[in-house]
Amino acid sequence: MDYIRNMFRHYHVQVAGIVTGMSRIASKDTQKRESLEKQFKDLYTITVHADRKTLVYVNNRIKAFEEHPLSGDAQWSAAIIDIIREISDHEKKNANG
């Protein structure tokens, strides 16, 4: 996790947090589950899920995602940075008209 945090800092990428793990236990109480989902959506408007084969960029606000394949070679982290930069540039252009 420190490697990911340091990589983002090196490239001056601002992140609110890094979440790792395979799954979370779902609440059986519907009201609590909906509250947790809303809090997650409000706190993390954008989430990025990455491994050596795939990068999934999720916009929780509009419930949309983009999946980008990765080569899996030694340069996979550089590819992730390029993809995120491309998505960010595209979103800035769309926001400015």
C-alpha positions as CSV (number, residue, x, y, z in Angstrom):
1,M,0.0,0.0,0.0
2,D,2.9,2.4,0.7
3,Y,4.2,1.8,-2.9
4,I,0.8,2.9,-4.3
5,R,0.6,5.9,-2.0
6,N,4.2,7.0,-2.9
7,M,3.6,6.5,-6.6
8,F,0.6,8.8,-6.5
9,R,2.6,11.4,-4.5
10,H,5.4,11.2,-6.9
11,Y,3.1,12.0,-9.8
12,H,1.3,14.7,-7.8
13,V,-2.0,12.8,-7.9
14,Q,-4.4,13.8,-5.2
15,V,-6.3,10.9,-3.5
16,A,-8.6,11.0,-0.6
17,G,-7.7,7.4,0.4
18,I,-6.6,4.0,-0.7
19,V,-8.9,1.1,0.0
20,T,-7.7,-2.5,-0.3
21,G,-9.3,-5.8,0.3
22,M,-11.3,-8.5,-1.5
23,S,-14.7,-8.0,0.0
24,R,-16.8,-6.5,2.8
25,I,-19.5,-8.1,4.9
26,A,-22.9,-6.9,3.9
27,S,-25.2,-5.7,6.6
28,K,-28.4,-7.6,7.0
29,D,-30.3,-4.5,8.1
30,T,-31.5,-2.8,4.9
31,Q,-31.5,0.7,6.4
32,K,-27.9,0.4,7.7
33,R,-26.8,-1.1,4.3
34,E,-28.3,1.8,2.4
35,S,-26.8,4.3,4.8
36,L,-23.3,2.7,4.3
37,E,-23.7,2.7,0.6
38,K,-24.7,6.4,0.6
39,Q,-21.8,7.3,2.8
40,F,-19.4,5.4,0.6
41,K,-20.7,7.1,-2.6
42,D,-20.6,10.6,-1.0
43,L,-17.0,10.1,0.3
44,Y,-15.5,8.2,-2.7
45,T,-17.0,9.8,-5.8
46,I,-14.3,8.1,-7.9
47,T,-12.7,4.7,-7.2
48,V,-9.9,2.9,-9.0
49,H,-9.5,-0.8,-8.8
50,A,-6.2,-2.1,-10.3
51,D,-4.3,-5.3,-10.6
52,R,-1.7,-6.5,-13.1
53,K,-4.3,-7.3,-15.7
54,T,-7.1,-4.8,-15.4
55,L,-7.8,-1.2,-14.3
56,V,-11.5,-0.4,-13.4
57,Y,-12.3,3.3,-13.1
58,V,-15.6,3.8,-11.3
59,N,-17.6,7.0,-11.1
60,N,-19.9,6.3,-8.1
61,R,-21.8,9.6,-8.6
62,I,-23.2,8.7,-12.0
63,K,-22.9,4.9,-11.6
64,A,-20.6,4.4,-14.6
65,F,-17.3,2.6,-15.0
66,E,-14.6,2.1,-17.5
67,E,-12.5,-1.1,-17.8
68,H,-9.0,-0.9,-19.2
69,P,-6.9,-4.0,-19.9
70,L,-3.3,-4.0,-18.8
71,S,-0.4,-5.9,-20.3
72,G,0.7,-7.5,-17.0
73,D,4.4,-6.8,-17.7
74,A,6.8,-4.8,-15.6
75,Q,5.4,-1.5,-16.9
76,W,1.8,-2.1,-15.7
77,S,2.0,0.7,-13.1
78,A,3.2,3.3,-15.7
79,A,0.2,2.2,-17.9
80,I,-2.2,2.9,-15.0
81,I,-0.8,6.4,-14.6
82,D,-1.2,7.0,-18.3
83,I,-4.8,5.7,-18.2
84,I,-5.8,7.8,-15.2
85,R,-4.1,10.9,-16.7
86,E,-6.1,10.3,-20.0
87,I,-9.4,9.9,-18.1
88,S,-8.7,13.0,-16.0
89,D,-7.9,15.1,-19.1
90,H,-11.1,13.9,-20.8
91,E,-13.2,14.7,-17.7
92,K,-11.7,18.2,-17.5
93,K,-12.5,18.9,-21.1
94,N,-16.1,17.7,-20.6
95,A,-16.4,19.9,-17.5
96,N,-15.2,23.0,-19.3
97,G,-17.6,22.6,-22.2
